[in-house]
């Protein structure tokens, strides 16, 4: 099994806020991340695909193609956007990195295998800050 990885960057704003809670409870739980005017991050999205190299190309998936898929289906939809207000696949969901990375998985997993049938999404890492990131394996 071979693992190949592509890294992309984007900027986005979000707010951690549970509308079922009072403003005070949101502040208590989420602190400054509950700021009603939102806050932003310079995200890194790291996508790892696994598979067996194609005997004709030597690729598990062409990394240029993988980059184009990530850009078209994720980055173009979230870059310089507000995750709470502007991103259709995050509508009605908590804009935490944990939920965000799970929604990205739902988008990328099927299109990667469609484009390269021997390739499967293995892992996504979403870096919010140098100190904070989430990892997801689709489980």
Biotite code that builds the C-alpha atoms (Angstrom):
import biotite.structure as struc

atoms = struc.array([
    struc.Atom([0.000, 0.000, 0.000], chain_id="A", res_id=1, res_name="UNK", atom_name="CA", element="C"),
    struc.Atom([1.317, 3.437, -0.986], chain_id="A", res_id=2, res_name="UNK", atom_name="CA", element="C"),
    struc.Atom([0.183, 6.695, 0.623], chain_id="A", res_id=3, res_name="UNK", atom_name="CA", element="C"),
    struc.Atom([0.347, 9.984, -1.288], chain_id="A", res_id=4, res_name="UNK", atom_name="CA", element="C"),
    struc.Atom([-0.420, 13.382, 0.173], chain_id="A", res_id=5, res_name="UNK", atom_name="CA", element="C"),
    struc.Atom([-1.445, 16.776, -1.136], chain_id="A", res_id=6, res_name="UNK", atom_name="CA", element="C"),
    struc.Atom([-1.489, 19.988, 0.930], chain_id="A", res_id=7, res_name="UNK", atom_name="CA", element="C"),
    struc.Atom([-3.712, 22.974, 0.139], chain_id="A", res_id=8, res_name="UNK", atom_name="CA", element="C"),
    struc.Atom([-4.219, 26.303, 1.904], chain_id="A", res_id=9, res_name="UNK", atom_name="CA", element="C"),
    struc.Atom([-7.231, 28.537, 2.391], chain_id="A", res_id=10, res_name="UNK", atom_name="CA", element="C"),
    struc.Atom([-8.482, 31.320, 4.642], chain_id="A", res_id=11, res_name="UNK", atom_name="CA", element="C"),
    struc.Atom([-11.883, 31.209, 6.294], chain_id="A", res_id=12, res_name="UNK", atom_name="CA", element="C"),
    struc.Atom([-13.849, 32.692, 9.172], chain_id="A", res_id=13, res_name="UNK", atom_name="CA", element="C"),
    struc.Atom([-16.169, 30.946, 11.578], chain_id="A", res_id=14, res_name="UNK", atom_name="CA", element="C"),
    struc.Atom([-17.900, 31.216, 14.903], chain_id="A", res_id=15, res_name="UNK", atom_name="CA", element="C"),
    struc.Atom([-18.356, 28.502, 17.478], chain_id="A", res_id=16, res_name="UNK", atom_name="CA", element="C"),
    struc.Atom([-21.828, 29.049, 18.831], chain_id="A", res_id=17, res_name="UNK", atom_name="CA", element="C"),
    struc.Atom([-24.689, 26.830, 19.926], chain_id="A", res_id=18, res_name="UNK", atom_name="CA", element="C"),
    struc.Atom([-27.988, 28.658, 19.305], chain_id="A", res_id=19, res_name="UNK", atom_name="CA", element="C"),
    struc.Atom([-29.726, 26.489, 21.913], chain_id="A", res_id=20, res_name="UNK", atom_name="CA", element="C"),
    struc.Atom([-27.510, 28.028, 24.607], chain_id="A", res_id=21, res_name="UNK", atom_name="CA", element="C"),
    struc.Atom([-27.477, 31.472, 26.180], chain_id="A", res_id=22, res_name="UNK", atom_name="CA", element="C"),
    struc.Atom([-24.858, 34.012, 25.146], chain_id="A", res_id=23, res_name="UNK", atom_name="CA", element="C"),
    struc.Atom([-23.235, 33.514, 28.557], chain_id="A", res_id=24, res_name="UNK", atom_name="CA", element="C"),
    struc.Atom([-22.960, 29.732, 28.165], chain_id="A", res_id=25, res_name="UNK", atom_name="CA", element="C"),
    struc.Atom([-21.526, 30.111, 24.641], chain_id="A", res_id=26, res_name="UNK", atom_name="CA", element="C"),
    struc.Atom([-18.903, 32.500, 26.002], chain_id="A", res_id=27, res_name="UNK", atom_name="CA", element="C"),
    struc.Atom([-18.144, 30.128, 28.871], chain_id="A", res_id=28, res_name="UNK", atom_name="CA", element="C"),
    struc.Atom([-17.686, 27.096, 26.608], chain_id="A", res_id=29, res_name="UNK", atom_name="CA", element="C"),
    struc.Atom([-16.208, 28.649, 23.445], chain_id="A", res_id=30, res_name="UNK", atom_name="CA", element="C"),
    struc.Atom([-14.562, 31.803, 24.811], chain_id="A", res_id=31, res_name="UNK", atom_name="CA", element="C"),
    struc.Atom([-13.395, 34.243, 22.130], chain_id="A", res_id=32, res_name="UNK", atom_name="CA", element="C"),
    struc.Atom([-14.290, 31.695, 19.435], chain_id="A", res_id=33, res_name="UNK", atom_name="CA", element="C"),
    struc.Atom([-17.945, 32.599, 20.118], chain_id="A", res_id=34, res_name="UNK", atom_name="CA", element="C"),
    struc.Atom([-17.333, 36.212, 19.063], chain_id="A", res_id=35, res_name="UNK", atom_name="CA", element="C"),
    struc.Atom([-20.534, 37.361, 17.367], chain_id="A", res_id=36, res_name="UNK", atom_name="CA", element="C"),
    struc.Atom([-18.422, 39.026, 14.663], chain_id="A", res_id=37, res_name="UNK", atom_name="CA", element="C"),
    struc.Atom([-16.617, 35.756, 13.886], chain_id="A", res_id=38, res_name="UNK", atom_name="CA", element="C"),
    struc.Atom([-12.852, 35.144, 13.662], chain_id="A", res_id=39, res_name="UNK", atom_name="CA", element="C"),
    struc.Atom([-10.593, 33.717, 10.971], chain_id="A", res_id=40, res_name="UNK", atom_name="CA", element="C"),
    struc.Atom([-7.792, 31.272, 10.322], chain_id="A", res_id=41, res_name="UNK", atom_name="CA", element="C"),
    struc.Atom([-5.214, 30.453, 7.685], chain_id="A", res_id=42, res_name="UNK", atom_name="CA", element="C"),
    struc.Atom([-6.037, 26.779, 7.284], chain_id="A", res_id=43, res_name="UNK", atom_name="CA", element="C"),
    struc.Atom([-3.918, 23.966, 5.882], chain_id="A", res_id=44, res_name="UNK", atom_name="CA", element="C"),
    struc.Atom([-5.775, 20.999, 4.440], chain_id="A", res_id=45, res_name="UNK", atom_name="CA", element="C"),
    struc.Atom([-3.668, 17.856, 4.126], chain_id="A", res_id=46, res_name="UNK", atom_name="CA", element="C"),
    struc.Atom([-5.241, 14.991, 2.195], chain_id="A", res_id=47, res_name="UNK", atom_name="CA", element="C"),
    struc.Atom([-3.707, 11.510, 2.047], chain_id="A", res_id=48, res_name="UNK", atom_name="CA", element="C"),
    struc.Atom([-4.844, 8.898, -0.449], chain_id="A", res_id=49, res_name="UNK", atom_name="CA", element="C"),
    struc.Atom([-3.856, 5.222, -0.347], chain_id="A", res_id=50, res_name="UNK", atom_name="CA", element="C"),
    struc.Atom([-3.714, 2.574, -3.017], chain_id="A", res_id=51, res_name="UNK", atom_name="CA", element="C"),
    struc.Atom([-1.599, 0.508, -5.338], chain_id="A", res_id=52, res_name="UNK", atom_name="CA", element="C"),
    struc.Atom([0.263, 2.349, -8.100], chain_id="A", res_id=53, res_name="UNK", atom_name="CA", element="C"),
    struc.Atom([-1.167, 1.994, -11.586], chain_id="A", res_id=54, res_name="UNK", atom_name="CA", element="C"),
    struc.Atom([1.255, -0.129, -13.641], chain_id="A", res_id=55, res_name="UNK", atom_name="CA", element="C"),
    struc.Atom([1.039, 2.280, -16.610], chain_id="A", res_id=56, res_name="UNK", atom_name="CA", element="C"),
    struc.Atom([1.567, 5.584, -14.753], chain_id="A", res_id=57, res_name="UNK", atom_name="CA", element="C"),
    struc.Atom([3.164, 4.535, -11.479], chain_id="A", res_id=58, res_name="UNK", atom_name="CA", element="C"),
    struc.Atom([0.599, 6.743, -9.700], chain_id="A", res_id=59, res_name="UNK", atom_name="CA", element="C"),
    struc.Atom([-1.859, 5.872, -6.953], chain_id="A", res_id=60, res_name="UNK", atom_name="CA", element="C"),
    struc.Atom([-3.542, 9.076, -8.113], chain_id="A", res_id=61, res_name="UNK", atom_name="CA", element="C"),
    struc.Atom([-2.051, 11.878, -10.145], chain_id="A", res_id=62, res_name="UNK", atom_name="CA", element="C"),
    struc.Atom([-1.262, 14.499, -7.479], chain_id="A", res_id=63, res_name="UNK", atom_name="CA", element="C"),
    struc.Atom([-2.132, 17.278, -9.915], chain_id="A", res_id=64, res_name="UNK", atom_name="CA", element="C"),
    struc.Atom([-5.583, 15.709, -10.341], chain_id="A", res_id=65, res_name="UNK", atom_name="CA", element="C"),
    struc.Atom([-5.925, 15.301, -6.568], chain_id="A", res_id=66, res_name="UNK", atom_name="CA", element="C"),
    struc.Atom([-5.056, 18.984, -6.123], chain_id="A", res_id=67, res_name="UNK", atom_name="CA", element="C"),
    struc.Atom([-7.653, 19.970, -8.734], chain_id="A", res_id=68, res_name="UNK", atom_name="CA", element="C"),
    struc.Atom([-10.331, 17.877, -6.977], chain_id="A", res_id=69, res_name="UNK", atom_name="CA", element="C"),
    struc.Atom([-9.543, 19.414, -3.581], chain_id="A", res_id=70, res_name="UNK", atom_name="CA", element="C"),
    struc.Atom([-9.521, 22.905, -5.041], chain_id="A", res_id=71, res_name="UNK", atom_name="CA", element="C"),
    struc.Atom([-12.760, 22.527, -7.020], chain_id="A", res_id=72, res_name="UNK", atom_name="CA", element="C"),
    struc.Atom([-14.814, 20.684, -4.412], chain_id="A", res_id=73, res_name="UNK", atom_name="CA", element="C"),
    struc.Atom([-13.499, 22.206, -1.175], chain_id="A", res_id=74, res_name="UNK", atom_name="CA", element="C"),
    struc.Atom([-11.072, 25.132, -1.379], chain_id="A", res_id=75, res_name="UNK", atom_name="CA", element="C"),
    struc.Atom([-13.037, 27.139, -3.960], chain_id="A", res_id=76, res_name="UNK", atom_name="CA", element="C"),
    struc.Atom([-16.133, 26.790, -1.746], chain_id="A", res_id=77, res_name="UNK", atom_name="CA", element="C"),
    struc.Atom([-14.490, 27.845, 1.536], chain_id="A", res_id=78, res_name="UNK", atom_name="CA", element="C"),
    struc.Atom([-11.594, 30.162, 0.714], chain_id="A", res_id=79, res_name="UNK", atom_name="CA", element="C"),
    struc.Atom([-12.188, 33.700, 2.006], chain_id="A", res_id=80, res_name="UNK", atom_name="CA", element="C"),
    struc.Atom([-15.657, 32.660, 3.142], chain_id="A", res_id=81, res_name="UNK", atom_name="CA", element="C"),
    struc.Atom([-17.524, 32.454, 6.422], chain_id="A", res_id=82, res_name="UNK", atom_name="CA", element="C"),
    struc.Atom([-18.072, 28.777, 7.242], chain_id="A", res_id=83, res_name="UNK", atom_name="CA", element="C"),
    struc.Atom([-21.239, 29.568, 9.215], chain_id="A", res_id=84, res_name="UNK", atom_name="CA", element="C"),
    struc.Atom([-22.859, 31.782, 6.576], chain_id="A", res_id=85, res_name="UNK", atom_name="CA", element="C"),
    struc.Atom([-21.397, 31.127, 3.124], chain_id="A", res_id=86, res_name="UNK", atom_name="CA", element="C"),
    struc.Atom([-20.617, 27.409, 2.825], chain_id="A", res_id=87, res_name="UNK", atom_name="CA", element="C"),
    struc.Atom([-23.504, 25.206, 1.707], chain_id="A", res_id=88, res_name="UNK", atom_name="CA", element="C"),
    struc.Atom([-22.140, 21.952, 3.110], chain_id="A", res_id=89, res_name="UNK", atom_name="CA", element="C"),
    struc.Atom([-21.741, 23.533, 6.568], chain_id="A", res_id=90, res_name="UNK", atom_name="CA", element="C"),
    struc.Atom([-25.263, 24.964, 6.696], chain_id="A", res_id=91, res_name="UNK", atom_name="CA", element="C"),
    struc.Atom([-26.949, 24.177, 10.012], chain_id="A", res_id=92, res_name="UNK", atom_name="CA", element="C"),
    struc.Atom([-23.821, 22.532, 11.434], chain_id="A", res_id=93, res_name="UNK", atom_name="CA", element="C"),
    struc.Atom([-21.444, 23.557, 14.198], chain_id="A", res_id=94, res_name="UNK", atom_name="CA", element="C"),
    struc.Atom([-18.433, 25.127, 12.463], chain_id="A", res_id=95, res_name="UNK", atom_name="CA", element="C"),
    struc.Atom([-15.869, 23.325, 14.618], chain_id="A", res_id=96, res_name="UNK", atom_name="CA", element="C"),
    struc.Atom([-12.823, 21.839, 12.914], chain_id="A", res_id=97, res_name="UNK", atom_name="CA", element="C"),
    struc.Atom([-14.046, 18.386, 13.907], chain_id="A", res_id=98, res_name="UNK", atom_name="CA", element="C"),
    struc.Atom([-17.361, 18.764, 12.068], chain_id="A", res_id=99, res_name="UNK", atom_name="CA", element="C"),
    struc.Atom([-15.711, 20.645, 9.201], chain_id="A", res_id=100, res_name="UNK", atom_name="CA", element="C"),
    struc.Atom([-13.173, 17.878, 8.510], chain_id="A", res_id=101, res_name="UNK", atom_name="CA", element="C"),
    struc.Atom([-15.917, 15.222, 8.587], chain_id="A", res_id=102, res_name="UNK", atom_name="CA", element="C"),
    struc.Atom([-17.928, 17.178, 6.006], chain_id="A", res_id=103, res_name="UNK", atom_name="CA", element="C"),
    struc.Atom([-14.846, 17.558, 3.795], chain_id="A", res_id=104, res_name="UNK", atom_name="CA", element="C"),
    struc.Atom([-14.369, 13.771, 3.984], chain_id="A", res_id=105, res_name="UNK", atom_name="CA", element="C"),
    struc.Atom([-17.940, 13.196, 2.782], chain_id="A", res_id=106, res_name="UNK", atom_name="CA", element="C"),
    struc.Atom([-17.203, 15.326, -0.267], chain_id="A", res_id=107, res_name="UNK", atom_name="CA", element="C"),
    struc.Atom([-13.757, 14.020, -1.185], chain_id="A", res_id=108, res_name="UNK", atom_name="CA", element="C"),
    struc.Atom([-13.995, 10.272, -0.488], chain_id="A", res_id=109, res_name="UNK", atom_name="CA", element="C"),
    struc.Atom([-16.376, 9.372, -3.332], chain_id="A", res_id=110, res_name="UNK", atom_name="CA", element="C"),
    struc.Atom([-14.891, 11.711, -5.944], chain_id="A", res_id=111, res_name="UNK", atom_name="CA", element="C"),
    struc.Atom([-11.349, 10.461, -5.329], chain_id="A", res_id=112, res_name="UNK", atom_name="CA", element="C"),
    struc.Atom([-12.347, 6.840, -5.893], chain_id="A", res_id=113, res_name="UNK", atom_name="CA", element="C"),
    struc.Atom([-14.457, 7.849, -8.895], chain_id="A", res_id=114, res_name="UNK", atom_name="CA", element="C"),
    struc.Atom([-11.460, 9.592, -10.480], chain_id="A", res_id=115, res_name="UNK", atom_name="CA", element="C"),
    struc.Atom([-8.921, 6.883, -9.552], chain_id="A", res_id=116, res_name="UNK", atom_name="CA", element="C"),
    struc.Atom([-10.738, 3.580, -8.812], chain_id="A", res_id=117, res_name="UNK", atom_name="CA", element="C"),
    struc.Atom([-7.710, 1.975, -7.121], chain_id="A", res_id=118, res_name="UNK", atom_name="CA", element="C"),
    struc.Atom([-7.306, 4.985, -4.778], chain_id="A", res_id=119, res_name="UNK", atom_name="CA", element="C"),
    struc.Atom([-9.120, 5.560, -1.497], chain_id="A", res_id=120, res_name="UNK", atom_name="CA", element="C"),
    struc.Atom([-9.143, 8.505, 0.858], chain_id="A", res_id=121, res_name="UNK", atom_name="CA", element="C"),
    struc.Atom([-7.061, 7.490, 3.873], chain_id="A", res_id=122, res_name="UNK", atom_name="CA", element="C"),
    struc.Atom([-6.689, 10.569, 6.065], chain_id="A", res_id=123, res_name="UNK", atom_name="CA", element="C"),
    struc.Atom([-7.428, 14.266, 6.284], chain_id="A", res_id=124, res_name="UNK", atom_name="CA", element="C"),
    struc.Atom([-5.597, 16.670, 8.558], chain_id="A", res_id=125, res_name="UNK", atom_name="CA", element="C"),
    struc.Atom([-7.033, 20.147, 8.996], chain_id="A", res_id=126, res_name="UNK", atom_name="CA", element="C"),
    struc.Atom([-4.643, 22.611, 10.603], chain_id="A", res_id=127, res_name="UNK", atom_name="CA", element="C"),
    struc.Atom([-6.372, 25.619, 12.148], chain_id="A", res_id=128, res_name="UNK", atom_name="CA", element="C"),
    struc.Atom([-3.344, 27.133, 13.914], chain_id="A", res_id=129, res_name="UNK", atom_name="CA", element="C"),
    struc.Atom([0.231, 25.936, 14.479], chain_id="A", res_id=130, res_name="UNK", atom_name="CA", element="C"),
    struc.Atom([-0.991, 24.537, 17.812], chain_id="A", res_id=131, res_name="UNK", atom_name="CA", element="C"),
    struc.Atom([-4.452, 23.236, 16.848], chain_id="A", res_id=132, res_name="UNK", atom_name="CA", element="C"),
    struc.Atom([-5.355, 20.650, 14.250], chain_id="A", res_id=133, res_name="UNK", atom_name="CA", element="C"),
    struc.Atom([-7.690, 17.718, 13.719], chain_id="A", res_id=134, res_name="UNK", atom_name="CA", element="C"),
    struc.Atom([-7.102, 14.395, 11.996], chain_id="A", res_id=135, res_name="UNK", atom_name="CA", element="C"),
    struc.Atom([-9.805, 12.205, 10.499], chain_id="A", res_id=136, res_name="UNK", atom_name="CA", element="C"),
    struc.Atom([-9.677, 8.704, 9.020], chain_id="A", res_id=137, res_name="UNK", atom_name="CA", element="C"),
    struc.Atom([-13.356, 8.402, 8.082], chain_id="A", res_id=138, res_name="UNK", atom_name="CA", element="C"),
    struc.Atom([-14.233, 6.330, 11.118], chain_id="A", res_id=139, res_name="UNK", atom_name="CA", element="C"),
])
